[in-house]
Amino acid sequence: MLKVIVIAQVPEALINEFLQVLRDFDVKHPGCHFGMTIDAPGKSVEEIEEMIGVEPPLAFRKTIS
């Protein structure tokens, strides 16, 4: 299994759309597993959690503040 690391600079207005693309890929390919880190200076943990709302919801979320 390969590990692929992507660092993306995404405008805040597009973050949900970007994360939804990853989530859709994850759902379509059950053997793939994703981990992500979001660096959002000036945002609270609650604001970041709102930003990553995707459908279907993420199965596991760990927040480091």
N, C-alpha and C positions, 0 to 999 in steps of 0.2 A: 504494500500500500504506500503510495506517495503522500507526502505532506506538502501542501501548497500554501505559501504565505503571501497574502495580498495586502498592501497598504494603499488605501484609497483616500483621497481628499475629496469629500463629497459635500456640496452645499447643504446646509441644514434642511432646506426645502425639499431636497431629494433623498434624504437619508432613509425614509421609510420605503420608498420605491426601490432603492438599492438593496436594502436588507430583504425586501420581499423577493427579489430575484434569487438571492442566496437561499431563502427558505423554500421557494418553489423547486429549486434544484435538489435540495435536501429531501423534500417529499417525494419527488419523482425517482430518486435514486437512493433507496433505503440503506445501501451499504456505505454511503458517504456520511461522514459526521463532521459537523462544523463547530468550531470554537471561535469566538470573536471578542475583541477588546475595542471599546469606544473611548477615545480621548476627546472630551468635550469641555474645554476650559470654561469656567464660569457657570456650568450647568450643575444643578443639584442631582442627586441620585434619582429622585422622583422624576425630574425632567428627562433624564436619560432613559429611564424605564418607559416613559410615555413615547419617546422617540423610536424605541425598538419594537413597538407593537406590530406584529405581523400575523397573518392567518395562514395555516393554523398556528396557534400560539407556540412559542418555543417550549420544548419539553423541560428544559433545565436552564436556570438562570442564576448566576452567582455575581453579586455586585461587590466591587471593591471600591471603597471611597477613600 
